[in-house]
Amino acid sequence: MATAGSCHGASPFAEFQLGTCFWFSQCCQPGQSACTGQYRLPPAPEPPVVCGDEGLSLEPTILAGDAARTWRDYCVPDEVCVDSTKYNPWRYPGKAPVLSSCGMAGGWKTATQVLQPANVRPGMDGVDLPPLREPAQVWRRGSTAEVAFSIYVNHGGGYAYRLCPSNEPLTEACFSRGHLNFVGVTSWVQFGASRANRTAFPATRVRSEGRLWSKNPIPPCAGIDGGDYMSPCDSPMWPPPLPGPWPQLWGIGLGRCFPSNGTHPAGGGDKSCSEAEERAWAERFGFNIVDEVAVPVDIAAGSYTLSWRWDVEQTPQVWTNCADIQIV
């Protein structure tokens, strides 16, 4: 948690020390049979992005004006507003396909994307990462467990946590069966590794086909692209979860400081921010979003894989990461 908001994760594997970001599935939308991999972002004010040629069969369940929305429609004065995120994953949580429940390095099966985890083979399936060389986190069945994530580039949307037995194929079907419920309606923001820097705020939970998800509480910048591509970032798109003493709990994240057509910062590429701006964004996004989940009372003891799934609203992407858990 001390490395929150950056790509320099605390990995027990030196060769993966800089490979903690950019595990996702590209161009995945509700109603598709599979992700298509195109690198498509919604350049305003164009209509909603549609991946592939098979069309989309599912209309959104999170509608315009819903409190769970995380991205504004694009509105031109004297013209109609454009719902450019209408078919993106968060608008129907859990219904978009993924390439891997543990993430695909760079978002596709081959090196077609410009964003790759450093020191990791492009297109590597996160399922194939070796097991930890240190003891897994231990959860007791029937208890409450803490989970957390941090943001390098803020794409809106929402997230969920799921369990699959490690001795079974780590498929999306298995993880969906092990979808975990959030406990209560409170989340916490914690800067760094100290619980003393933790503050509670009201969470927005969303139920989709009987499963609980949680809205990403951090609003992007007010511009249509959320502050990416070095557009102005002087106000939030939505009110932040902790106004007043936390006026900076919004924005695009440290990823703003590296070009969209560049590489992972550890691998080179020209920076788009000054050193001072980079430090400011690193400090501003050096937080984790902490939640509590219920460990099922009837779950069998043993080794499990935990999958965090982030269904994005800004783009047609699903970001996933996995962790090793021991249930006792």
Summary of the structure (lengths in Angstrom):
residues: 328
radius of gyration: 18.7
end to end distance: 24.1
largest distance: 60.7
contacts: 1046
relative contact order: 0.23
helix: 12%
strand: 25%
